C-alpha cells in the first residue's frame, strides 16, 4: 500500500464532482470512516469475487451503511467514479459492465456479493474487498492508501478497455 496525499494523485476519471449527490456520498463515507470502530465486516473470498457482510450495532451507522451500498451501486451503474486515483477503483469503474453487484439489506447493515465472469477482473475484486475491509479496520488512515495489483493484472486490464 502506498500512502500519498490526494493532491499528488492522478485521477483517471476525474475527481467525482462537487454536486449535491457527490457531497452526500462523501459525507456518508466520511461518517463511516470516522466511526469505523462501530462497524463489523466478514468477507468470504470466492473464485469469481467475494461475499461480504458489513454490520453495526449502532442503528445510525447501520443506516448509513445501507444508504452507502445503495448509493454506490447506483453511482457505479452511472459510471460516476470515486477514488479513481487508486487503480483498484479506476479498474472497477473501467470494467463496471463486467462486474455484478447484488446486495441485501439486513436489519443491522448489508450483505453484498460482487462477482465477475472475467477471470482477469477477479484480482481487482479481491483487492477491493481487502481495501474496504481495511477501511473498516483502520478508518481514515486506510482511506488515504492505494491498494496494489500485480503487474500481470495491470497488464491484462488497460484502464480504457475496448468493449
C-alpha positions in Angstrom: 0.0 0.0 0.0 1.2 3.4 -0.8 0.3 6.4 1.3 0.3 9.7 -0.6 -1.6 12.9 -0.3 -4.6 13.2 -2.6 -3.2 16.3 -4.3 -0.4 14.1 -5.6 -2.7 11.5 -7.1 -3.6 11.1 -10.8 -7.4 10.9 -11.1 -8.1 8.5 -14.0 -11.8 9.5 -14.3 -11.9 13.0 -12.7 -12.4 13.9 -9.0 -16.0 12.8 -8.6 -17.8 16.1 -8.6 -19.0 18.9 -6.4 -22.7 18.4 -6.9 -25.1 17.7 -4.0 -25.2 14.0 -4.7 -21.5 13.7 -4.6 -21.3 15.8 -1.4 -23.9 13.5 0.3 -21.9 10.4 -0.7 -18.7 11.9 0.6 -20.4 12.8 3.9 -21.6 9.2 4.3 -18.1 7.9 3.5 -16.5 10.2 6.0 -19.0 9.3 8.7 -18.3 5.6 8.1 -14.5 6.2 8.2 -14.8 8.2 11.4 -17.0 5.6 13.1 -15.2 2.5 11.6 -14.7 1.1 15.1 -18.5 0.6 15.2 -18.5 -1.5 12.1 -18.0 -5.2 11.7 -17.2 -6.9 8.4 -16.8 -10.5 7.4 -15.6 -11.3 3.9 -15.7 -14.6 2.1 -13.4 -14.7 -0.9 -14.9 -16.5 -3.9 -13.2 -17.8 -7.1 -15.1 -15.1 -9.0 -15.3 -12.3 -6.4 -16.5 -12.0 -2.8 -19.3 -12.0 -0.4 -19.3 -9.5 2.5 -21.5 -8.9 5.5 -21.0 -5.5 6.9 -22.9 -4.6 10.1 -23.1 -2.3 13.1 -24.8 -2.5 16.4 -25.2 1.3 16.2 -28.5 1.9 14.3 -27.4 5.2 12.8 -24.2 3.7 11.4 -26.2 0.6 10.1 -28.5 3.0 8.3 -25.5 4.9 6.8 -24.0 1.5 5.7 -27.3 0.6 3.9 -27.5 4.0 2.2 -23.9 3.9 1.2 -24.2 0.5 -0.5 -27.4 1.6 -2.3 -25.8 4.9 -3.4 -22.6 3.2 -4.5 -24.4 0.6 -6.7 -26.3 3.5 -8.4 -23.2 5.5 -8.7 -21.3 2.5 -10.2 -24.1 1.9 -12.7 -23.8 5.6 -13.8 -20.1 5.4 -14.1 -19.5 8.2 -11.5 -16.1 7.1 -10.3 -14.8 7.5 -6.8 -11.2 7.1 -5.7 -10.1 6.9 -9.4 -6.6 7.7 -8.2 -6.5 4.2 -6.8 -6.0 1.7 -9.7 -8.3 -0.8 -8.0 -11.2 1.6 -8.1 -10.3 3.0 -11.5 -10.3 -0.5 -12.9 -13.6 -1.3 -11.2 -15.2 1.6 -13.0 -13.5 1.0 -16.3 -14.9 -2.5 -16.3 -18.1 -1.9 -14.5 -20.2 -3.6 -17.2 -18.4 -6.8 -16.3 -18.9 -6.6 -12.5 -22.1 -7.9 -10.9 -23.2 -6.3 -7.7 -26.0 -7.8 -5.6 -26.9 -6.8 -2.1 -29.5 -7.5 0.6 -30.3 -5.0 3.4 -30.1 -6.6 6.8 -31.6 -5.2 10.0 -28.2 -4.0 11.1 -26.3 -3.5 7.8 -25.9 -5.1 4.4 -24.8 -8.4 2.8 -23.3 -7.9 -0.6 -21.9 -10.1 -3.3 -19.6 -8.8 -6.0 -18.6 -11.1 -8.8 -17.4 -11.2 -12.4 -17.3 -13.6 -15.3 -14.0 -12.1 -16.4 -11.1 -14.1 -14.8 -8.8 -11.1 -15.3 -11.0 -8.9 -13.0 -11.1 -11.3 -10.1 -7.9 -10.0 -8.6 -9.4 -6.4 -8.7 -12.5 -7.6 -6.9 -10.4 -9.3 -4.3 -8.3 -6.1 -3.9 -11.5 -4.1 -3.5 -12.7 -6.5 -0.7 -9.4 -6.1 1.0 -9.5 -2.3 0.7 -13.0 -2.0 2.2 -12.0 -4.3 5.0 -9.0 -2.1 5.7 -11.3 1.0 5.7 -13.4 -0.8 8.4 -10.4 -1.8 10.4 -8.4 1.5 10.2 -10.7 4.3 9.1 -9.2 7.4 7.5 -5.7 6.0 7.7 -6.6 3.2 5.2 -8.6 5.5 3.1 -5.6 7.5 2.1 -3.8 4.5 0.8 -3.9 2.9 -2.6 -4.1 -0.9 -2.9 -1.7 -2.8 -5.1 -2.4 -5.0 -8.0 0.2 -7.4 -9.6 1.9 -6.2 -12.8 0.3 -9.2 -14.5 -3.2 -8.0 -13.6 -2.4 -4.4 -14.7 -1.0 -5.8 -18.0 -4.3 -7.7 -18.7 -6.6 -4.8 -17.8 -5.9 -1.5 -19.6 -7.7 1.4 -17.9 -9.6 2.2 -21.1 -11.0 -1.1 -22.3 -12.3 -1.7 -25.7 -15.7 -3.4 -25.0 
